[in-house]
Amino acid sequence: MSAIDPDRLARFCQELFTATGTPAETAQIVAQSLVYADLRGVDSHGVVRSEIYLERIAKGMIDPKANVTFVCDDGPIGLMDGGNGFGAFVGVKALEACMERAERFGVCALGVRHSNHFGTGAFYVERAVERNLALIVLSNASQTMPATGGARPFLGTNPIALGFPTGREVPFVLDMATSLVARGKIIMAAKKGLDIPLGWAVDEHGAPTTNAQAALNGAVLPMGGPKGSGLSMAIDILSGVLTGAGFGPSVRNMYEDWNRPQNVGHFFIAIDVARFLEPECFRQRVGHYIDQLKAEPRAEGVAEILYAGEAEDRIAKRKRSEGLILPEQLKADLIRLGSDYGVPWPGDTMA
């Protein structure tokens, strides 16, 4: 199997989106967010999503030319309307506004409504950390997970991401769904015809299953039982209820609902660490904390203790150097999409 240069792949995806009439800036951000996920090993949120994004544009479920506007701009508190645009574009525009206000006021809490699937939370966290900001990112999602004790999907796998500068090469980046596993991983397993581990999900009858397709017809399970269920609800309340976006059953499924837009909600909280400590002092203190973590006695068979974001950063560096190897079916799908939209496949050889 040959590898493709990540930059080439991003340009290819960008050209796919611009072929639909998507403005260049929007297309570039969306393409970058997809390839960013693949680089970090989060294939479920990578270029595999290109086809569903394009289909939702074609059927009027995403407005590729949407503007992101303020509904309320009250200094450190704000609410934005994504206009049913690409989630990644809406997310970046909201993040930029949130960061600017955090630097001006010390902190900013910014809600977003009328958005779509926005990719990985780490995509936003890393941008904030580069500006010496701590960031918390929340988003809701369509129903794929039962509440603890429930028999059918009611909650989304609503993700949360947090990031901090560290004084080391790699920032602290925690990015996770509130399910035991991201539903996208089950989607990827189904595409590859692979089984999933027992305990990830249940089928439509509520029975544990290792069949990925049966799991997609059923429900992924919350992490930590009632803890994950409760955290998912809290994220939904902040991202959906508070912002005026969809929540619970009213967040539309990207793959199944073709009558109404998703109306996903996001919530950003940015903190200027300089309002508490000199940034260098903060980075040194976090760095010292990490040094202490890594000096801890290790369990048998463990070569190194890693902190959140470190493993993904190493994967990204390796893939950036060696290139991305795409599953054959995904590659075939992308080549077909390129043919449909008049965008030639860039070839698999690293530049």
C-alpha positions in Angstrom: 0.0 0.0 0.0 1.3 3.4 -0.9 1.1 6.6 1.1 -0.3 10.0 0.1 1.1 13.3 1.2 -1.2 14.9 3.7 -1.0 18.3 2.1 -1.9 16.8 -1.3 -4.9 15.1 0.3 -6.0 18.3 1.9 -5.8 20.2 -1.4 -7.8 17.4 -3.1 -10.5 17.6 -0.4 -10.5 21.4 -0.6 -11.0 21.2 -4.4 -13.9 18.8 -3.9 -15.7 21.3 -1.7 -14.9 24.3 -3.9 -16.4 22.4 -6.8 -19.8 22.6 -5.0 -19.5 26.4 -4.8 -18.0 26.4 -1.3 -15.9 29.6 -0.8 -12.1 28.9 -0.8 -11.6 29.9 2.9 -14.4 27.6 4.0 -13.3 24.7 1.9 -9.7 25.0 3.1 -10.7 25.0 6.8 -13.0 21.9 6.3 -10.3 20.0 4.4 -7.7 20.9 7.0 -9.9 19.7 9.8 -10.5 16.3 8.1 -6.9 15.7 7.3 -5.9 16.9 10.8 -8.1 14.1 12.3 -6.4 11.5 10.0 -3.0 12.6 11.0 -3.8 12.2 14.7 -5.1 8.7 14.1 -8.8 9.7 14.5 -9.8 8.2 11.2 -13.5 8.2 12.1 -13.4 12.0 11.8 -11.1 12.2 8.8 -11.5 12.3 5.1 -14.0 9.5 5.4 -16.5 12.2 6.2 -16.0 14.0 2.8 -18.7 12.0 1.1 -21.5 12.6 3.6 -20.6 16.3 3.7 -20.8 16.6 -0.1 -24.1 14.7 0.0 -25.6 17.0 2.6 -24.6 20.0 0.5 -26.2 18.5 -2.6 -29.4 17.9 -0.7 -29.6 21.3 0.9 -28.7 20.1 4.4 -25.5 22.2 4.6 -25.2 25.8 3.3 -21.6 26.0 2.1 -21.8 29.8 1.8 -23.2 30.4 5.2 -22.1 33.4 7.3 -21.4 33.0 11.0 -23.1 36.0 12.8 -23.5 37.2 16.4 -26.9 36.8 17.9 -25.6 38.4 21.1 -22.2 40.0 21.7 -21.9 41.1 25.3 -18.1 41.3 25.8 -16.9 38.1 27.5 -20.3 36.4 26.8 -21.6 35.7 23.3 -23.9 33.6 21.2 -23.3 33.0 17.5 -25.5 31.6 14.7 -23.7 29.3 12.3 -26.3 29.7 9.5 -26.3 26.0 8.9 -22.7 26.1 7.6 -20.0 23.5 7.7 -19.3 22.7 11.3 -15.6 23.1 11.0 -15.9 26.6 9.4 -18.5 27.6 12.0 -16.3 26.3 14.8 -13.2 28.1 13.6 -15.0 31.4 13.2 -16.5 31.0 16.7 -13.1 30.1 18.1 -11.5 33.2 16.6 -14.1 35.4 18.2 -13.8 33.6 21.5 -10.0 33.9 21.6 -10.1 37.6 20.7 -12.5 38.3 23.6 -10.6 36.1 26.0 -7.5 38.1 25.3 -9.4 41.3 25.8 -11.5 40.4 28.9 -9.5 37.5 30.4 -12.2 34.9 29.7 -14.9 34.3 27.2 -17.9 31.9 27.1 -19.3 31.6 23.6 -22.3 29.5 22.5 -23.1 28.4 18.9 -26.3 27.2 17.3 -27.4 26.2 13.8 -24.1 24.4 13.1 -23.2 20.9 11.8 -20.7 18.2 12.7 -17.5 20.1 13.5 -14.8 17.4 13.5 -12.3 16.8 16.4 -12.2 19.1 19.4 -8.4 19.0 19.3 -8.5 20.9 16.0 -9.7 24.0 18.0 -7.8 23.4 21.2 -4.4 23.4 19.5 -5.1 26.8 17.9 -6.0 28.3 21.3 -3.0 26.8 23.1 -0.7 28.4 20.5 -2.0 31.8 21.8 -1.3 30.9 25.5 -5.0 30.3 26.1 -6.6 27.4 27.9 -9.7 26.2 26.1 -12.7 24.0 26.8 -14.8 22.9 23.8 -18.1 21.1 23.9 -20.5 20.0 21.2 -23.6 17.9 21.1 -24.5 15.3 18.5 -27.4 13.2 17.2 -28.9 10.4 19.2 -26.7 7.3 19.2 -26.3 6.4 22.9 -28.9 5.3 25.5 -29.0 7.1 28.8 -28.0 4.7 31.6 -31.0 2.5 32.2 -32.6 3.4 28.8 -33.4 0.9 26.1 -32.9 3.1 23.0 -30.7 5.9 21.9 -31.5 9.3 23.5 -28.1 11.0 23.9 -25.4 12.0 21.5 -21.8 10.8 22.0 -21.3 14.5 22.9 -17.6 15.3 23.0 -15.5 17.5 25.3 -12.0 18.7 24.6 -9.6 20.6 26.9 -6.2 22.1 26.2 -3.4 23.9 28.0 0.1 25.2 27.1 2.7 23.0 28.7 6.2 24.5 28.2 7.0 21.3 26.3 6.9 20.6 22.6 3.5 19.0 22.9 0.5 20.7 24.6 -1.9 19.0 26.9 -4.9 18.1 24.6 -7.7 15.9 26.0 -10.3 15.2 23.3 -12.9 12.6 24.0 -16.4 11.5 23.3 -18.7 10.6 26.2 -19.4 7.2 24.8 -17.1 4.3 25.5 -15.8 4.7 22.0 -16.5 7.2 19.3 -19.4 6.1 17.0 -17.2 7.0 14.0 -14.9 4.1 14.9 -17.8 1.7 14.6 -18.7 3.3 11.2 -15.1 2.7 10.1 -15.2 -0.9 11.3 -18.5 -1.5 9.4 -16.9 0.0 6.2 -14.0 -2.4 6.6 -16.2 -5.4 7.5 -14.5 -5.7 10.9 -15.9 -6.8 14.2 -15.8 -4.5 17.2 -14.9 -5.4 20.8 -17.6 -6.8 23.0 -18.9 -4.0 25.3 -18.7 -1.2 22.9 -22.3 -1.3 21.8 -25.6 -3.1 21.7 -27.9 -4.1 18.8 -31.4 -2.8 18.2 -32.7 -5.2 20.8 -30.3 -4.0 23.5 -28.2 -7.1 23.3 -24.3 -6.8 23.4 -22.8 -7.3 19.9 -19.5 -7.5 18.2 -21.1 -6.9 14.7 -20.3 -3.3 13.7 -23.4 -3.0 11.4 -25.7 -4.3 14.2 -24.1 -1.8 16.5 -24.9 1.0 14.1 -28.5 -0.2 14.0 -28.4 -0.2 17.8 -26.5 2.1 20.1 -23.0 2.8 21.4 -22.7 2.7 25.2 -21.7 5.6 27.5 -18.3 5.5 29.1 -18.4 4.8 32.8 -22.1 4.0 32.9 -24.0 6.8 34.7 -21.0 9.1 34.7 -20.7 9.2 31.0 -24.5 9.4 30.6 -24.6 12.4 33.0 -21.6 14.2 31.4 -23.2 13.8 28.0 -26.4 15.4 29.3 -24.5 18.3 30.8 -22.7 18.9 27.5 -26.1 18.8 25.7 -27.5 21.4 28.1 -24.6 23.8 27.5 -24.3 23.2 23.8 -27.9 22.7 22.9 -30.4 23.9 25.5 -28.5 27.1 26.5 -27.6 28.1 22.9 -31.0 27.5 21.3 -29.6 24.7 19.2 -31.1 21.2 18.9 -30.7 18.9 22.0 -31.5 15.3 22.7 -33.9 13.9 20.0 -34.0 17.3 18.1 -30.3 17.1 16.9 -30.7 15.6 13.5 -28.7 12.5 12.3 -26.2 13.4 9.6 -26.6 10.1 7.9 -30.3 9.5 8.3 -32.2 12.8 8.4 -32.6 14.4 5.0 -35.6 16.7 5.7 -34.0 19.1 8.2 -30.6 20.5 9.0 -28.8 19.0 12.0 -28.8 22.2 14.2 -25.8 21.1 16.2 -24.7 23.3 19.1 -21.2 24.1 20.4 -19.8 25.8 23.4 -16.4 27.4 23.8 -14.7 28.6 27.0 -11.4 30.3 26.5 -9.2 31.5 29.4 -6.2 33.8 29.2 -3.7 32.2 31.5 -1.8 35.5 31.7 -4.6 36.9 34.0 -3.5 34.3 36.6 0.2 33.8 36.0 2.8 35.0 33.6 2.5 32.6 30.6 6.1 31.4 31.0 5.5 30.7 34.7 2.3 28.8 33.8 4.1 26.7 31.2 6.9 25.9 33.6 4.5 24.8 36.3 2.6 22.5 33.9 5.9 21.2 32.5 7.0 20.4 36.1 3.7 18.7 36.7 4.3 16.5 33.6 7.9 15.8 34.6 6.5 14.5 38.0 4.0 12.4 36.1 6.6 10.8 33.9 8.8 10.0 36.9 6.1 8.0 38.5 6.7 4.2 38.9 5.3 2.4 35.9 3.1 -0.6 35.8 4.6 -3.8 34.5 5.1 -3.8 30.8 4.6 0.0 30.5 7.6 1.7 28.8 6.4 5.3 29.3 3.6 7.2 31.0 2.0 9.6 28.5 -0.2 12.6 29.0 -3.2 13.6 27.0 -2.4 14.5 23.4 1.1 13.1 23.5 0.3 9.8 21.7 -1.7 11.6 19.0 1.1 14.1 18.4 3.6 11.3 17.8 1.2 9.6 15.4 0.8 12.9 13.6 4.5 13.5 13.3 5.1 10.0 11.9 2.2 10.3 9.4 3.3 13.8 8.4 6.7 12.3 7.5 5.7 9.0 6.1 2.3 10.0 4.6 -1.2 8.7 5.1 -2.2 5.2 4.1 -5.9 5.1 3.3 -8.1 2.0 3.3 -8.6 0.8 -0.2 -12.3 1.2 -0.1 -12.0 4.8 1.2 -9.4 5.6 -1.5 -11.8 4.2 -4.2 -14.6 6.3 -2.8 -12.5 9.5 -2.9 -11.4 8.8 -6.5 -15.0 8.3 -7.5 -16.0 11.6 -5.8 -13.1 13.3 -7.6 -14.4 11.9 -10.9 -18.0 13.1 -10.1 -16.8 16.6 -9.2 -14.0 16.9 -11.8 -11.2 16.8 -9.3 -8.3 14.5 -10.3 -6.8 12.2 -7.7 -3.4 13.6 -6.7 -1.6 10.2 -6.7 -0.3 8.3 -3.7 3.4 9.0 -3.8 4.7 11.3 -1.1 5.9 14.7 -2.5 
